[in-house]
């Protein structure tokens, strides 16, 4: 699930995902007057039930609005038999730790992976 058609294009260009997409058409943003009814959230919830989706990958930008939208989706699917995951976040490849902001470093630490799997 992504925010916009441009996100689909970027993911397709990376050639690392082979699945179906759902485009929300934006994110929740009360300051801009965008609420749940203006996005395709109802269609997403219906589609998850109808198509027996087993995993929902949240491909939202790591912004306050993206986080609020992710929380809304998680709360909207509490009793569903669907695994909800999100794309990894943190330090970009080729980035320098010394130039990373506190939020990026916090996300990098919380999303760390085990190298001895």
C-alpha positions as CSV (number, residue, x, y, z in Angstrom):
1,X,0.0,0.0,0.0
2,X,1.4,3.3,-1.1
3,X,0.6,7.0,-1.0
4,X,0.7,7.9,-4.7
5,X,1.1,6.4,-8.2
6,X,4.6,7.9,-8.2
7,X,5.5,5.5,-5.3
8,X,4.3,2.6,-7.4
9,X,6.5,3.8,-10.2
10,X,9.6,4.0,-7.9
11,X,9.0,0.6,-6.4
12,X,8.5,-0.9,-9.9
13,X,11.8,0.7,-11.1
14,X,13.6,-0.9,-8.1
15,X,12.4,-4.3,-9.4
16,X,12.4,-5.7,-5.8
17,X,8.7,-6.3,-5.2
18,X,6.4,-8.8,-7.0
19,X,2.9,-8.2,-5.6
20,X,-0.2,-6.1,-5.9
21,X,-0.6,-2.4,-4.9
22,X,-3.2,-0.2,-3.3
23,X,-2.8,3.5,-3.8
24,X,-4.3,5.7,-1.0
25,X,-4.3,8.9,-2.9
26,X,-2.5,10.7,0.0
27,X,-2.2,10.6,3.7
28,X,-4.2,11.8,6.7
29,X,-3.5,15.5,7.2
30,X,-6.0,17.4,9.4
31,X,-4.1,20.6,8.9
32,X,-4.7,20.3,5.1
33,X,-8.2,19.1,5.5
34,X,-7.5,15.6,4.4
35,X,-9.4,13.0,6.4
36,X,-10.1,9.2,6.0
37,X,-13.1,9.8,3.7
38,X,-10.9,11.6,1.1
39,X,-8.5,8.6,0.8
40,X,-9.2,5.1,-0.4
41,X,-9.0,3.6,3.1
42,X,-12.5,2.1,3.0
43,X,-11.6,0.4,-0.3
44,X,-8.4,-0.9,1.3
45,X,-10.2,-2.4,4.2
46,X,-12.8,-4.0,1.9
47,X,-10.1,-5.3,-0.4
48,X,-8.2,-6.9,2.4
49,X,-11.3,-8.9,3.5
50,X,-12.5,-9.7,-0.1
51,X,-9.1,-10.8,-1.4
52,X,-8.0,-12.6,1.7
53,X,-4.8,-10.6,1.9
54,X,-2.2,-12.2,4.2
55,X,0.3,-9.3,4.4
56,X,-0.1,-5.6,4.1
57,X,3.1,-3.7,3.5
58,X,2.8,0.0,4.4
59,X,4.9,2.0,2.0
60,X,4.3,5.4,3.5
61,X,6.7,8.2,3.7
62,X,8.2,8.6,7.3
63,X,6.4,11.9,8.1
64,X,4.0,12.8,10.9
65,X,1.1,12.4,8.4
66,X,2.5,9.0,7.2
67,X,2.8,7.8,10.8
68,X,-0.8,8.9,11.6
69,X,-2.1,7.1,8.5
70,X,-0.2,3.9,9.5
71,X,-1.7,4.0,13.0
72,X,-5.2,4.6,11.5
73,X,-4.8,1.5,9.3
74,X,-3.5,-0.7,12.1
75,X,-6.4,0.4,14.3
76,X,-8.8,-0.3,11.5
77,X,-7.7,-3.9,11.1
78,X,-7.3,-5.2,14.7
79,X,-9.2,-8.5,14.2
80,X,-8.0,-9.3,10.7
81,X,-5.8,-12.3,10.0
82,X,-3.3,-10.0,8.1
83,X,0.3,-9.3,9.0
84,X,1.0,-5.6,8.8
85,X,4.6,-4.6,8.0
86,X,6.3,-1.4,6.9
87,X,9.2,-0.7,4.7
88,X,12.6,-0.3,6.5
89,X,13.7,3.1,7.5
90,X,16.9,4.7,8.7
91,X,20.3,5.5,7.3
92,X,20.4,5.5,3.5
93,X,23.1,3.5,1.6
94,X,26.1,5.8,1.2
95,X,24.9,8.2,3.9
96,X,27.1,9.4,6.7
97,X,26.0,8.9,10.3
98,X,27.5,12.3,11.3
99,X,25.0,14.1,9.1
100,X,21.9,12.1,10.1
101,X,19.2,13.8,12.2
102,X,18.0,12.3,15.5
103,X,14.8,10.9,14.0
104,X,16.7,9.0,11.2
105,X,19.2,7.6,13.7
106,X,16.3,6.5,16.1
107,X,14.6,4.7,13.1
108,X,17.9,3.1,12.1
109,X,18.5,1.7,15.6
110,X,14.9,0.5,16.1
111,X,15.0,-1.2,12.6
112,X,18.4,-2.8,12.9
113,X,18.8,-6.4,11.6
114,X,20.7,-9.4,12.8
115,X,23.6,-10.2,10.5
116,X,24.0,-13.8,11.7
117,X,20.7,-15.1,10.4
